[in-house]
Amino acid sequence: MKIARTPRAPFVFGLLSLLLAATPCPAQSQTNHDEIFPVIKMDDVPVADAVKHLARQAGMNCIIDPRVQFNPGIPSVSIAFTNLTAKEALDKILKIRRLVRIENPATTVCRIAPENLGIKPVDPQWLKNDTNAVIPVIVMEEVPLRDALVNLARQVNWTINFDGRLPAPALSAPVSIRWNKLTCKQALIALLDNFDLTIIDESSAGVVGVTKKKTP
């Protein structure tokens, strides 16, 4: 497996795809996520790209904290590993770059964040009444965060009322994900959590408020 630095993909506004096929394609079902690679080599690859590629090879749903995704101060990755699985290589890179992988059993989406921030997994209470169907694949490419949240909320019959104090640039942050086998509600909660947002004032009419999480 060799990964070289590639130019950033062009911004594509509003591309959101919920692939509702009943079963994954044959290529997906045959993927061996525990495969040991003789060589994993990266040459000047942005850390976010390295993480996304290895997580996908490992069959993991993951999302990258904006403090990692949009931090130009984190050095790119130039490594050569031998006889490792994609997950083992991912964990080595995270350790080198002082990042952590926060598992979230409630959403099935792990969060890649800087270490020593004390980030906790998602509170499972937000998924206790999740009756939505599992989606085989959820794909977004450079979707503004506001649009991503609104579209996912629509799938669970919610209307989002954004706190007026939320800065517009924060809600314009681009979201690029490819997640397998989770519900739209799990995806929505995982996105909110990653961008330090939370739900308030859920009403019986399906209107939910979204605001910034309170810092401890």
N, C-alpha and C positions, 0 to 999 in steps of 0.2 A: 504494500500500500504506500503510494507516494503522493504527497500533496504539495503543490507549489502555490506561491502567492498568485491570486487572481484578482483582476480589477473588480471593484464593487459593482454589483448589478444595478442597472438603471432603476430609478424610482418608478414604481407602477402603482398608481393611485387606485385604492379600493379593490384590489384583487383578492377575493376571498372565495375559497372553494371548500364546500363540505361534500366530500365524496361519500355517497350513500349506498354504495354497492353492498350487496348482502355478504359477500366474502372477499377477502383480500386477493390480489392477483397472485398467480402462481409464483412469480419471482419473490414476492414478499413471504409466502408461506414456506419457501425452500431456504430462506436465509438462515445461516447458522451463526447466531449471535455469539456463540462461544468459540468461534474459530480462532485458532492461534496463527498469527501472521508471522512469517519468518523475519520480515523487515517492515517496520513502520517508520517512514522517513518524511519529515516536513522541512521545508526550506523557506524561512521568512513568511510564515503563514500567520495572519492575525489570529489572536487567541480565540476570539469568538467563532471564527470559521473552523478552527481546529476542533473546538469543543462540539460544535454542531455536527461535523462530519463523523467524529468518533462516537458520539452519542447515537447517531443514526445507525452506524455500523453495529453498535452494541444493542440495538433494539430498545433504546431508552427514550421516553418522552422527557424532554428537558426544555428549559427556558433560561435565558441569560439575563441576569440582573442588569438594569441600565448602567449601574456603576461599573460594570465590566464591559458591556456592549459598547458604550459610548465613551470609554476612557482611553484617549490616545496615549496616555502615559504607560499603559501596560505593554511591555515589549512583545513583539511577535514571537512565534515559536519556530525554532530551528532545532530539530532533534533527530535521532536515529535510534530506534528501539528494535530489539530482536526478540522473537519468540514470546510475544505478548498478545493477549486478546485486546480488542478495541477498548473494552471497559478498563482493563489494567493500564493501557496507555493513557486513557483519559485521566484516570486518577493520578498518574505520575505527573502529567502536565499541570493538573490543578494544584498539586503540591508544589511544583516548581514555581508557579505563578502566585502562590499563596491565595488560592481560591478554594472554596468548599462546595461540595455537592449536598444539598439539603433535600433529603427524600421527603415526599409528601404522599403518604398512603391514601389520603382522602381524595386527592386529585389524580394521582398516578404520574404527576409531572414533577420532576426534580428541578430545583432551582440552583443555578450556578452563581455564586455571589462571593464577594471578598470575605476572607476569614475575619474573625474577631468582631463581627457586627451583631452577634447574638440573635440572628434570624431564626425564628421558630417555624415548624411546619404549619400548614394551613389548619385552622380549627375545623375539625370534622363536623361541627354543628351546621355549617353552611351546606353540607351535602346530605344531611340526615333525611330530607324528604325528596331526594333526587329520584324521580321516576322516569327520566328521559331515557330514550334508547341510546345504546352505545353506537357511536359513529366509527366505522372502520378507519377513516383517515380524515383529519382536519388539516387543511393547508392554507397558510396565508403568506403572501410575499409583499413585504414593504407596505403593509396596510396601516394607516394611521390608527393609533391606539383607540381613539374615540370610536372610529368606524368599526374596529374589531369588536369592541365591547358591545356596541349597539346591535350589531348583527348577531352575536352570540346570545345576547339577552332576548332578542326577538324569537330565537329558536326555542327558548324556555318560557315564552309568553310573558316576558318582563319588559317594561319600559323603563329606561334609565333616566333619572333626573340628576344631572351632574351638579355638584356643589359649585356655585359661582365663583368661589375663591380658588378653585383649581386653575393653575396657569395654563393658558392655551398651548404654549410650547410642549408642556408635559403630555397633554392629550394628543399632540401631533406626532409623538415618538413612533417611529416605524416598527411594526411587528412582523417578524418572519418566523413561522413555525411550521413544523410538520409532525403532527401527533397521531398516534394510532390507538384505536380501541379505547375511547373514553367518551363520556357524554358531553353535550354542549355546556351543561352546567359546570361540570368539572373543568372544562376549558376556560369558561368565564371566570370562575373563582381563582384558577391558577394565574390568569392574566392580571386580575385585580391585585392578587397577592404580590406578584413580581414587581409591580409598579407602585407598591406601598399604598394601595387604595383599599377601601373596605365599603361594605354595604351598610346603609342605615335606613331606618324608616320603611321597612318592607310593608306594603299595604295589601289589603285583601283584593284590591283592584289590579294587582300585578305591577304597581309602580314602586321602584326601589331608588333610594338615594345613594349616590356614590360620592365619597369624600376621601380625604387623605387620612391614613392611619395616624392615630395618636402615637407619638414617640414615647417610649417608656420613661 
